[in-house]
Amino acid sequence: MKKVPTTTHQQKQVMVRNGKPVFYEPEDLKTARSKLLAHLGKHVPDKQYTGPIRLMTKWCFPITGKYKDGQYKHTRPDTDNLQKLLKDCMTHCGYWKDDALVVSEIVEKFWADLPGIYIKIEEV
């Protein structure tokens, strides 16, 4: 994945229609979700996880400015927001029935020469 999505689940929008709030996804969120689903769909495990798991994720963003390969990225987007969209997409693809099975998470963000999202799943 050459360009890691920076749009997060938190960017859902709300409008009022007939006096009631209606939530919707803006185009950039739809695009990020589609991109994640396309990439994750290629790696769905043969057997769906059914027990507690540890999800380790390394978000590697293209280097900009003065940053170096492997340096921690301490700017937006927030890791918790990135993870929410990722886990929703993994649930949709069938990695597990419910992301409540994720009992442990290790999430890191880096600047990298080779951008992408690196994911490891372990049963615990």
Backbone as CSV, one residue per row, in Angstrom:
resi,resn,N_x,N_y,N_z,CA_x,CA_y,CA_z,C_x,C_y,C_z
1,MET,0.857,-1.164,0.000,0.000,0.000,0.000,0.905,1.228,0.000
2,LYS,0.973,1.898,-1.124,1.881,3.029,-1.267,1.455,4.242,-0.439
3,LYS,0.149,4.437,-0.302,-0.331,5.579,0.491,-1.231,5.053,1.600
4,VAL,-0.747,5.137,2.812,-1.505,4.680,3.973,-2.652,5.647,4.216
5,PRO,-3.881,5.138,4.381,-5.005,6.047,4.640,-4.816,6.816,5.944
6,THR,-5.033,8.106,5.890,-4.948,8.930,7.101,-6.331,9.353,7.577
7,THR,-7.332,9.044,6.792,-8.705,9.329,7.185,-9.094,8.320,8.252
8,THR,-9.777,8.779,9.288,-10.119,7.887,10.385,-11.626,7.757,10.552
9,HIS,-11.986,6.760,11.331,-13.383,6.477,11.633,-14.057,7.682,12.297
10,GLN,-13.290,8.496,12.990,-13.816,9.654,13.701,-14.332,10.733,12.754
11,GLN,-14.062,10.615,11.475,-14.425,11.674,10.552,-15.806,11.489,9.927
12,LYS,-16.624,10.624,10.543,-18.010,10.526,10.106,-18.678,11.877,10.305
13,GLN,-19.670,12.176,9.496,-20.363,13.459,9.550,-21.820,13.235,9.943
14,VAL,-22.470,14.301,10.351,-23.889,14.241,10.698,-24.597,15.404,10.030
15,MET,-25.797,15.130,9.551,-26.652,16.190,9.020,-28.050,15.958,9.583
16,VAL,-28.873,16.954,9.519,-30.239,16.832,10.016,-31.178,16.743,8.828
17,ARG,-31.975,15.688,8.813,-32.948,15.477,7.751,-34.295,15.214,8.419
18,ASN,-35.282,16.010,8.077,-36.612,15.908,8.677,-36.548,15.992,10.199
19,GLY,-35.658,16.840,10.697,-35.554,17.055,12.136,-34.795,15.976,12.887
20,LYS,-34.226,14.985,12.160,-33.515,13.891,12.825,-32.070,13.848,12.342
21,PRO,-31.145,13.526,13.265,-29.737,13.428,12.851,-29.514,12.189,11.987
22,VAL,-28.755,12.360,10.912,-28.414,11.265,10.012,-26.891,11.268,9.873
23,PHE,-26.267,10.139,10.225,-24.815,10.022,10.117,-24.450,9.485,8.744
24,TYR,-23.346,9.996,8.202,-22.893,9.523,6.900,-21.378,9.613,6.819
25,GLU,-20.818,8.869,5.863,-19.375,8.877,5.651,-19.041,9.818,4.500
26,PRO,-18.143,10.783,4.731,-17.709,11.628,3.616,-16.898,10.798,2.612
27,GLU,-16.696,11.338,1.421,-16.031,10.606,0.346,-14.645,10.102,0.727
28,ASP,-13.842,10.915,1.441,-12.487,10.463,1.778,-12.512,9.278,2.741
29,LEU,-13.511,9.205,3.625,-13.648,8.059,4.515,-14.089,6.831,3.733
30,LYS,-15.026,7.005,2.803,-15.450,5.885,1.948,-14.273,5.343,1.148
31,THR,-13.435,6.243,0.632,-12.267,5.845,-0.152,-11.279,5.066,0.717
32,ALA,-11.020,5.557,1.924,-10.098,4.874,2.838,-10.628,3.490,3.195
33,ARG,-11.923,3.397,3.484,-12.537,2.106,3.819,-12.414,1.140,2.639
34,SER,-12.704,1.601,1.441,-12.610,0.749,0.243,-11.186,0.254,0.021
35,LYS,-10.229,1.148,0.216,-8.819,0.786,0.030,-8.407,-0.278,1.044
36,LEU,-8.772,-0.076,2.307,-8.441,-1.064,3.333,-9.118,-2.401,3.053
37,LEU,-10.391,-2.373,2.698,-11.109,-3.618,2.407,-10.467,-4.374,1.249
38,ALA,-10.044,-3.649,0.215,-9.415,-4.301,-0.945,-8.111,-4.986,-0.551
39,HIS,-7.297,-4.313,0.234,-6.012,-4.900,0.638,-6.200,-6.017,1.658
40,LEU,-7.055,-5.799,2.648,-7.276,-6.814,3.680,-7.949,-8.059,3.114
41,GLY,-8.810,-7.865,2.123,-9.522,-8.989,1.519,-8.604,-10.028,0.907
42,LYS,-7.403,-9.635,0.529,-6.426,-10.559,-0.065,-5.757,-11.450,0.979
43,HIS,-5.925,-11.127,2.260,-5.172,-11.821,3.304,-6.059,-12.405,4.402
44,VAL,-7.324,-12.612,4.110,-8.244,-13.162,5.106,-7.794,-14.576,5.466
45,PRO,-7.689,-14.889,6.759,-7.253,-16.237,7.142,-8.260,-17.299,6.695
46,ASP,-7.758,-18.497,6.454,-8.631,-19.595,6.034,-9.683,-19.901,7.096
47,LYS,-9.270,-19.780,8.354,-10.180,-20.056,9.466,-10.344,-18.781,10.289
48,GLN,-11.572,-18.384,10.489,-11.877,-17.170,11.249,-11.439,-17.327,12.707
49,TYR,-10.839,-16.283,13.278,-10.457,-16.309,14.689,-11.719,-16.329,15.551
50,THR,-11.705,-17.188,16.588,-12.883,-17.317,17.451,-12.577,-17.076,18.919
51,GLY,-11.294,-17.005,19.261,-10.900,-16.790,20.652,-10.148,-15.487,20.805
52,PRO,-9.649,-15.232,22.014,-8.940,-13.982,22.269,-7.671,-13.856,21.425
53,ILE,-7.431,-12.646,20.931,-6.268,-12.426,20.072,-5.543,-11.129,20.436
54,ARG,-4.273,-11.095,20.045,-3.458,-9.890,20.144,-3.266,-9.357,18.730
55,LEU,-3.526,-8.089,18.535,-3.381,-7.443,17.236,-2.210,-6.474,17.302
56,MET,-1.186,-6.747,16.506,-0.019,-5.860,16.451,-0.028,-5.164,15.097
57,THR,0.025,-3.850,15.125,-0.064,-3.061,13.902,1.037,-2.013,13.872
58,LYS,1.716,-1.948,12.749,2.724,-0.903,12.520,2.252,-0.095,11.321
59,TRP,1.944,1.151,11.560,1.510,2.077,10.518,2.751,2.810,10.027
60,CYS,3.112,2.627,8.773,4.310,3.246,8.211,3.907,4.271,7.160
61,PHE,4.158,5.532,7.464,3.754,6.642,6.608,4.927,7.123,5.766
62,PRO,4.653,7.590,4.547,5.733,8.102,3.691,6.464,9.262,4.368
63,ILE,7.750,9.252,4.252,8.581,10.286,4.887,8.313,11.645,4.251
64,THR,8.149,12.643,5.112,8.020,14.028,4.661,8.955,14.882,5.503
65,GLY,9.390,15.964,4.946,10.189,16.929,5.700,11.477,16.364,6.251
66,LYS,11.735,16.658,7.499,13.007,16.331,8.130,13.048,14.956,8.796
67,TYR,12.012,14.154,8.635,11.942,12.870,9.321,12.806,11.821,8.635
68,LYS,13.153,10.771,9.399,14.001,9.696,8.899,13.266,8.366,8.959
69,ASP,13.704,7.438,8.133,13.136,6.092,8.100,13.191,5.456,9.492
70,GLY,12.053,4.962,9.965,11.988,4.286,11.251,11.735,5.196,12.435
71,GLN,11.700,6.493,12.208,11.443,7.436,13.294,9.962,7.389,13.640
72,TYR,9.660,7.410,14.950,8.258,7.417,15.361,7.552,8.657,14.831
73,LYS,6.301,8.457,14.386,5.470,9.561,13.898,4.602,10.016,15.066
74,HIS,4.828,11.214,15.558,4.101,11.698,16.728,3.088,12.792,16.367
75,THR,2.640,12.771,15.119,1.612,13.714,14.668,0.358,12.930,14.294
76,ARG,-0.682,13.655,13.981,-1.944,13.016,13.584,-1.763,12.169,12.340
77,PRO,-2.599,11.190,12.137,-3.791,10.809,12.902,-3.440,10.001,14.155
78,ASP,-4.357,9.999,15.108,-4.181,9.258,16.350,-4.285,7.760,16.094
79,THR,-3.499,6.981,16.830,-3.505,5.524,16.621,-4.860,4.894,16.922
80,ASP,-5.553,5.379,17.947,-6.845,4.766,18.284,-7.863,4.950,17.163
81,ASN,-7.828,6.097,16.513,-8.749,6.337,15.405,-8.373,5.498,14.176
82,LEU,-7.078,5.349,13.906,-6.634,4.505,12.799,-7.084,3.065,13.036
83,GLN,-6.904,2.588,14.253,-7.217,1.200,14.580,-8.709,0.898,14.439
84,LYS,-9.553,1.848,14.812,-11.003,1.612,14.753,-11.443,1.278,13.332
85,LEU,-11.019,2.076,12.362,-11.392,1.816,10.969,-10.789,0.493,10.499
86,LEU,-9.530,0.244,10.850,-8.873,-1.003,10.449,-9.615,-2.211,11.001
87,LYS,-9.938,-2.195,12.294,-10.627,-3.344,12.902,-12.031,-3.517,12.330
88,ASP,-12.722,-2.420,12.060,-14.043,-2.529,11.418,-13.921,-3.220,10.063
89,CYS,-12.895,-2.866,9.300,-12.685,-3.474,7.983,-12.296,-4.944,8.114
90,MET,-11.477,-5.267,9.107,-11.089,-6.660,9.323,-12.297,-7.504,9.725
91,THR,-13.182,-6.933,10.522,-14.419,-7.626,10.891,-15.267,-7.860,9.646
92,HIS,-15.416,-6.836,8.837,-16.202,-6.929,7.601,-15.644,-8.013,6.666
93,CYS,-14.329,-8.131,6.598,-13.682,-9.124,5.724,-13.764,-10.543,6.277
94,GLY,-14.051,-10.686,7.569,-14.198,-12.013,8.151,-12.981,-12.544,8.884
95,TYR,-12.088,-11.681,9.317,-10.942,-12.133,10.112,-11.432,-12.745,11.427
96,TRP,-12.491,-12.174,11.978,-13.121,-12.631,13.209,-14.578,-12.231,13.153
97,LYS,-15.381,-12.795,14.061,-16.803,-12.458,14.075,-17.024,-11.072,14.655
98,ASP,-16.221,-10.722,15.673,-16.383,-9.436,16.353,-15.025,-8.964,16.839
99,ASP,-14.738,-7.679,16.668,-13.430,-7.180,17.100,-13.302,-7.109,18.623
100,ALA,-14.353,-7.504,19.346,-14.245,-7.640,20.797,-13.263,-8.752,21.164
101,LEU,-12.954,-9.639,20.214,-11.978,-10.709,20.444,-10.562,-10.161,20.614
102,VAL,-10.334,-8.919,20.173,-9.019,-8.300,20.326,-8.884,-7.878,21.789
103,VAL,-8.065,-8.646,22.533,-7.890,-8.379,23.966,-6.579,-7.650,24.248
104,SER,-5.699,-7.602,23.260,-4.420,-6.933,23.421,-4.060,-6.287,22.093
105,GLU,-3.593,-5.031,22.168,-3.189,-4.313,20.955,-1.843,-3.640,21.166
106,ILE,-1.007,-3.775,20.166,0.246,-3.037,20.127,0.205,-2.249,18.828
107,VAL,0.200,-0.923,18.936,0.054,-0.059,17.770,1.198,0.941,17.762
108,GLU,1.860,1.061,16.610,2.939,2.023,16.471,2.813,2.730,15.126
109,LYS,3.268,3.991,15.106,3.287,4.777,13.865,4.729,5.197,13.594
110,PHE,5.135,5.055,12.345,6.492,5.402,11.956,6.492,6.207,10.664
111,TRP,7.588,6.923,10.432,7.906,7.447,9.113,8.715,6.339,8.445
112,ALA,8.481,6.081,7.154,9.164,4.951,6.527,9.438,5.187,5.047
113,ASP,10.578,4.647,4.605,10.887,4.653,3.172,9.896,3.771,2.420
114,LEU,9.450,2.685,3.075,8.493,1.764,2.484,7.188,1.862,3.262
115,PRO,6.246,2.707,2.816,4.995,2.890,3.554,4.097,1.675,3.459
116,GLY,3.241,1.536,4.431,2.278,0.444,4.446,1.779,0.199,5.852
117,ILE,0.945,-0.825,5.971,0.421,-1.233,7.268,0.852,-2.679,7.460
118,TYR,1.571,-2.927,8.532,2.046,-4.271,8.821,1.259,-4.805,10.007
119,ILE,0.635,-5.971,9.821,-0.288,-6.520,10.814,0.136,-7.929,11.184
120,LYS,0.126,-8.204,12.485,0.372,-9.556,12.988,-0.732,-9.880,13.968
121,ILE,-1.298,-11.068,13.849,-2.366,-11.510,14.743,-1.884,-12.767,15.459
122,GLU,-2.026,-12.774,16.781,-1.655,-13.941,17.588,-2.833,-14.348,18.452
123,GLU,-3.056,-15.649,18.538,-4.026,-16.130,19.508,-3.377,-16.099,20.886
124,VAL,-4.101,-15.669,21.888,-3.549,-15.618,23.256,-4.371,-16.469,24.199
